């Protein structure tokens, strides 16, 4: 679906991106993860034919963004970091207008409208003036304008920026729900959200892709040790003894319980590898109930900071 080879972008003498190379298959949801200024937005703008590359090739569905920009734009839906909304229009008026800009006839845009409103869950605000909408609904309208022309590729720049926790969960579910009809590339600097939403992660630093793969791939390749948080029901002494007996586990700490109840405790476990399966098997066989087990968010943060932190001397 997307093939990028040696992409480079300069602003004057300053290199913003490149050289980078990667590909995305049809139907994938891929996250472009990096700190602010790493080159995420520049890369997305080139994919959306909003900027020209300085060197390299970028192809969408086999079409080069330089040689065939109009055909590429017809296949791409783009949500920039600030949604391109007209505050004086109603949601319905604006989406018809966006469809016309994307080459749909008036009849085609109006016929397309109910499907878009339903897919993005805008039924309750379809006739509201955009200036009256909350930030979360403005983001939804931004995605709606990006899919109104049925693009093959969705390019979303920081779609969860400024959303509250409930809105973030809703946006995550919305993006996942679009995968049946759209390949999606999402940029973000929030590791947890990328790992929850995307099939695969591309980590960008100083304008270059420094790692790619699933969360599990990156953990296997870059973690020096695994940190696991476990909540279980049973005698603490028995649980600690069983945990420390697992090969690779070298530390078990009891921390503030994450759930209430008799004999419920939460443990922070440090190990040389991912031992979640062994933990569950050992505790269940000993009649100790496993209530919750997950990798520590600090583990994911350590991977992100190690990969994404700018190198010395970079701008």
Residue, then its C-alpha position, 0 to 999 in steps of 0.5 A: x500500500x505504502x512504499x517509501x525508499x530513501x525519503x529525505x526532506x530539507x528545509x534550506x540546509x536543515x535536514x528534517x527527515x531522512x533518509x528513511x525507508x519503510x512499507x505498510x501493507x493494505x489494512x494495517x494500522x501503523x504508528x509513527x512514534x517519536x518525540x516532538x520535532x522528530x520528523x513525524x509531521x513532515x513525513x505525513x505531509x509528504x504522504x498527503x502530497x502537502x509537501x514535496x520530498x527533497x530526495x527519495x521515492x514515496x508511492x501510495x498504491x503504486x503511484x509516486x507522490x511527485x509524478x501523480x499527486x492528484x491521483x495520490x490525493x484521491x486515495x489519501x484522507x489526511x487529518x493534520x494536527x489542527x483539523x481544517x474546520x470551518x466554524x460557521x458551518x454545521x457538521x453536515x454542511x461542512x462534510x458535504x463541502x469537504x466531499x466536493x473538495x475531494x471531487x465528489x459531486x453534490x449528489x455523491x457527497x450527500x449520499x455518502x454523508x449518512x455512512x460517514x456520520x454513522x461510522x464516526x458516530x456524529x449522529x447527535x451533532x450532525x446539525x450543530x454548528x462546528x464552533x459549538x462542538x467540544x474538542x473531542x467532537x471536533x477531532x471526530x469531524x476532522x476524521x470524518x472529512x478525511x474519510x468522506x471520499x472513501x480513501x484507501x489510506x488514512x493519515x492521522x497526525x496526533x488524533x488524540x491530542x488534547x483529548x480526555x481519557x474517555x475521549x481517548x478510549x473512544x478515539x482508539x475504538x473509532x480508529x480500529x473500527x475503520x480498519x476494514x476499509x482503510x489502511x491507517x498511519x497514525x503519528x503520536x508521541x504517546x507510547x501507550x496509545x500507539x501500542x494500544x491502537x496499532x499493529x506495528x510501531x515505527x520509532x522515528x528519531x532525528x528524522x530517521x527510523x531507528x526501530x520497527x516492529x510490534x510492541x513484543x518485538x521491540x521489548x524482545x530486542x531492546x529490553x535489558x529486563x522485564x518488569x511485570x505487575x501482578x495482582x493476585x488473591x492468596x497468601x503473600x508469603x506463598x505467592x512470593x516464594x513461588x514467584x522467586x522460584x521461577x527461572x529468570x525472576x530476581x526480585x519481587x516487591x509487594x506494592x499498594x494493592x490495585x484491587x480490594x478484597x481479602x488476601x489480595x496483593x499486588x506485586x512488582x516483579x523484575x525478571x530477565x525475560x517475559x515470564x507472564x505465562x510461567x507466573x500464571x501457570x505456577x500460581x494457578x496450580x497452587x490455587x492462588x487466583x491471578x486477578x490481573x497481570x501486565x507488563x509495567x508501563x515503566x517498561x514501555x517507557x524505558x524502551x521509548x526513551x532509549x529509542x526516541x531520545x535525540x542523540x548528542x549534537x542533534x538539533 
